[in-house]
Amino acid sequence: MINQNAFELSMEQQFQLHCLQQEFQSLDRDGVVEQLLDAMQQIMGRDNLIRDLMKKSLS
């Protein structure tokens, strides 16, 4: 069963999110899109790493 608290952000993560929000307010549309695409690429890379680690731990 999944722990629902795992989806809540820590205080540090909330602060980082707030800082990013302030930074993005000053960017134009293209800058925001570039940052979003970079974040998505990082998330996908992390997903791949987790998937690979899970496969290795099960074999």
C-alpha positions as CSV (number, residue, x, y, z in Angstrom):
1,M,0.0,0.0,0.0
2,I,1.3,3.5,-0.8
3,N,1.9,5.9,2.0
4,Q,-0.1,9.1,1.1
5,N,2.4,11.2,3.1
6,A,5.0,10.4,0.5
7,F,3.3,12.8,-1.9
8,E,3.4,15.7,0.5
9,L,6.2,18.2,0.0
10,S,8.7,18.9,2.8
11,M,9.2,22.4,4.0
12,E,12.4,22.7,2.1
13,Q,10.7,21.5,-1.1
14,Q,7.9,24.0,-0.6
15,F,10.5,26.8,-0.2
16,Q,12.2,25.7,-3.4
17,L,8.9,25.6,-5.2
18,H,8.1,29.1,-4.0
19,C,11.5,30.4,-5.1
20,L,11.0,28.9,-8.6
21,Q,7.6,30.4,-8.8
22,Q,9.1,33.8,-8.1
23,E,11.9,33.2,-10.6
24,F,9.4,32.2,-13.3
25,Q,7.3,35.3,-12.8
26,S,10.1,37.3,-14.4
27,L,10.6,35.0,-17.4
28,D,8.9,35.4,-20.7
29,R,6.8,32.5,-22.2
30,D,9.8,30.9,-24.0
31,G,11.9,31.0,-20.9
32,V,9.1,29.3,-18.9
33,V,8.6,26.6,-21.6
34,E,12.4,26.0,-21.6
35,Q,12.4,25.5,-17.8
36,L,9.4,23.2,-18.0
37,L,11.0,21.0,-20.7
38,D,14.2,20.8,-18.6
39,A,12.2,19.8,-15.5
40,M,10.3,17.2,-17.5
41,Q,13.6,15.8,-18.9
42,Q,15.0,15.5,-15.3
43,I,11.8,13.8,-14.1
44,M,12.0,11.3,-17.0
45,G,15.6,10.6,-16.3
46,R,14.9,10.0,-12.6
47,D,12.0,7.7,-13.5
48,N,14.4,5.7,-15.7
49,L,16.9,5.5,-12.9
50,I,14.3,4.3,-10.4
51,R,13.0,1.7,-12.9
52,D,16.5,0.4,-13.6
53,L,17.3,0.2,-9.9
54,M,14.0,-1.7,-9.2
55,K,14.8,-4.2,-12.1
56,K,18.3,-4.8,-10.7
57,S,17.0,-5.3,-7.1
58,L,14.4,-7.9,-8.3
59,S,16.9,-9.9,-10.4
